[in-house]
């Protein structure tokens, strides 16, 4: 009997950009589609899966390994909404060690325990901090653990800067069996100029937008309940966006090597948009498109 192919994806993004919110809603939506899903939180804050578990935190792999040598799968893998398997890699003791080490250790332990095989998973989603793509944080890319990498980004410069750095990492490891880039999940896009900025960045880097996700109070209401939007407001417009995004990611096959901008190009690109937005504010142009 041939082993079932498991879809593995990694979602990166700058801290505070809505990466974990987006990831958890994607995971929840995939489960609603009838798929067996595991989400692995790869942020030292260990809060990736909280809305999948009613606002509750779970023991991390690194914390558990510090307490005991022989760890069982049920001590680090927990069930959440709709049967989703939740794992938190965790981080080192404060002020000690590499924050990315949790990812390396977690993947090794889960493989050793044969968790991926025994749970008969359809999808594994890695939720990875994307401010710095180095060391352990680059493992899903460098080792090809994830087939497809996506990034969550708004039109804010620091979010785009982090996305561009991620693309540099993907391009660096692409010739050695590393993961390829699936596209940008454009988050908090509620204005035309925000959409035009992120569209232009994607065009410059020869990548693609996977979905535009608007900012919505529905998300805040759901998270205050300790839930994803998919669980709390399944029939809302925002849930429909997440469900559509989840289907696109699950059916996605065409990942590529991006063409990130170098430091000078990114700086010049940002300055050109600063001039464009100033022209819009002063009434010299009516839209960003008209100024380009």
N, C-alpha and C positions, 0 to 999 in steps of 0.2 A: 504494500500500500504506500503510495507516494504521500509525503508530508505536506500538509496544507500550507500554502504560501500566506504568510502574515504580512500585512501592510504596515510598514514602519515609517513614521513621520516625526520630524522634530519641528517645533515652533519656537522661534527665537523672538526676542524683542527687548527694547530698552526697558529698564525697570520703571514701573508706573504708567506704562503706555496702554495697559489693558490686556497684556499678553495672557496672563493666567485666566482672566475673565473670558477672553475669547476662546482659549484652549479648552477650558472646562465646558463651555457651551457647545463647542464642536464635538467633544467627547460625549456629552449628554445626548446630542442630536444623533450621533452615530449609533448609540445604544438604542434609541427610539426606533431607528431603522432596522433593528433586529440583530445588530452586530455585537459580538463579544469584544469588549474594549478594555484596555488597561491604560491608565494615565500615570506617567512617572514624573513627579515633580523634581526638577533639577536645580532648584534655587535654594540657597542656604537658609532662607526664611522659612522654608518648609510649609508654605501656605497654598501650594498649587491646587490641592484637592479639597480644600475646606468646603467649598460650595457644592461639591459632589457628595459630601457627608454631613449635610445639615448644619454646617458651620463648625464642625468638630475637627480637631487636629488628631493626627495619628503618629505613633512612634516612627522615627526615621530609621533608615538602615544604619547610618553611622552611629546613632545613639544606641541602637540595639546591639551592634557589634562591640561597642565600648563596654557594655554591661555583661555580655556573655560571648563565649567562643563559638558554640554550636547553635546556630540560629535556624529555626524552622520557617517555612514559607508563610505559615499563618501568623507569624510574629511580625512580619514586615509587609504583607499583602492584605489589604482590607477591602471589603465590599462597600460600595456606595450606591448612589441613586441608580435604580434600574439594573442592578447587578454589575455595575462598572467596578473593575479592580483598581484600587488606588494604592500608590506607592510614593513615599517621599524619601529622596536620597539623603537629605540633610546636609549639614556642613560640619566643619571641625569645631573644636572648642574655641570660644572667642579669643582672637589674637594669636591663634596657633594654626599653622598649616595652610594648605591651599583650599579655597572654597570650592574649586572644581573637582576635588578629590572624591567627593561623594558620588559623582556620576560614574567615575571609573570603578569604584568599589561596588556600587549598586549593580551595575551591569554584570560584573564578574560574579557576584553572589547570586543574582537571579538566574544566570546561566548554570551555575553550579547546582542550584536547587531544582533545575529543569522546570522552572515556573512557566516559561514561555511555551514549552511543549505540553505540559500537563494541563494547563488551563484551556487549551484548544482555542487560542485567541484569533480574532480576525484582524484586529488593529492594535498597534502599540503606539501611543502618542507620548513623546518626550516634550516637556514644557521647560525650556532652557533660558536662563538669563542671558540676554544678548548685549549687555553694555560692553563686555570685554570678551572677545572670542579668542581665548588662549587656554593653555593647559587643559584641565578637565572639561571646561565648557566647550572645547572644540572636539571632544571625543565623538559625539554623534556624527560630526562632519568628517573628521580625520579618519576614523576607523570604519566609516561606511555603515555604522550601526543603524542609522536612518537612511532609507532610500531617498526620501524627498524632504527638503528643508524649505520651510516657509518663514516669513518674518512678518510680525505685526508692526505697523508703523503709521503714525499720523503724518500730517504735513509739517509738523514742527521740525526745526533743523536738527536738534539733538537726536530725535528718533530716526531721522533720515541718515544722520551721521553713523548711528549704530547699525542701521540696515546696510549701509555701504561697507562698513567694516566686516560685517558678516559675509557679504559677497566676496570680499577679498580673501577671507578664510576658505570659502568654498572653492574659489578659483585656484588657490594655492594647492589644495589637496585633490583637486579633480582628476589629475593625471595618475594618482596613486590609489585609485579605488574609492575615493571619498564620495560623500553624498553630493547630489546636484540640487540646484535651486528650482523650487516649484513656482514661487511667485510671492508677491506682496499682498498681505491682507490689510487693506487701507481702513484704519480704525478712526472713529470720531470724525467722520467726514460729513459735515453738516452745511458747508458753504461751497459755492461754486469755485472760489479761488483755492480752497483747500484741495478740492478734487483736481484742479488744473496743476497745482504744484506737484502732487504725488504722481499724477499721470506723466508729467514732464520728467521727473526723476526716473521713473520706470522706463521711459523711452530712451533716456540718456544711457542707462545701464543695460539696455537690451533685454529686459525682463518683462514681466506681465503682472497685471492686477488680477488677483483671484476673486476678490469681492470687496465692495465698499460697505463698511459697517457704520451706520450712523450712531451718534451719541444719543442715548435714550434714557429717560428717567425710569423706564421699566427695568433696566439692568440694575440700577441702584436699589429699587424696591425689592427686587429678587434677592440681591446680596444682603440686604438688611435682614432678610428672613433666613439667611444662611443657605440659599439655594441658587441654582443656575436659573437663567431666564427660561430655559427649556422646561425645567421642572415646575417653576412657580407660575409661569404665564405661557403655557404651551401654544395657545391660540393667538398670541400677540403678534404684531407686525415684526417686532424685533426677533422673536423666536423663529419666524418664517425666514428672516435673513440668515440666522445661524443654521437652520436646517438646510437651506440652499447652499451655504458655504460648506457644510459637512459633506453634502453629496458631491460637490465639486472636488473636494480634497480626496474623498474616498475613490472617486473615479479618475483622479489625476494620474497620468502616466508620463507626460512630456516635460520632465525636468531638464534644465540646461545649465551650462556654465555661464554665469553672468559676466558682465563687463563693468566692474566697479570703476568709479572715478578716482583719480589720484587726488592728493591733498589740494593741489593747485586748482584742478578742474572743479572739485567740489566747492572750494572757496569762491571761485569765479561764478559758478552756477548759483550759489546762494546770494551773492551780491546782485546778480541780475534780477533775481526774484524780489530782493529788497527794493530795488529801483522800481520794479513793476508795481508792487503793492503801494509804494509811495505815490506813484502816478495815479493810481486808482483813488487814493485818499484825497488827493488834491484836485481830482476831477479832470485830469489831463486825458485819461482813458476811462471807459466805462467798465471794461472787463479785462481780466488778465490775458485772455485770448487776443484781444485787440492790440495789446502791447507787445506781444511776441512776434 
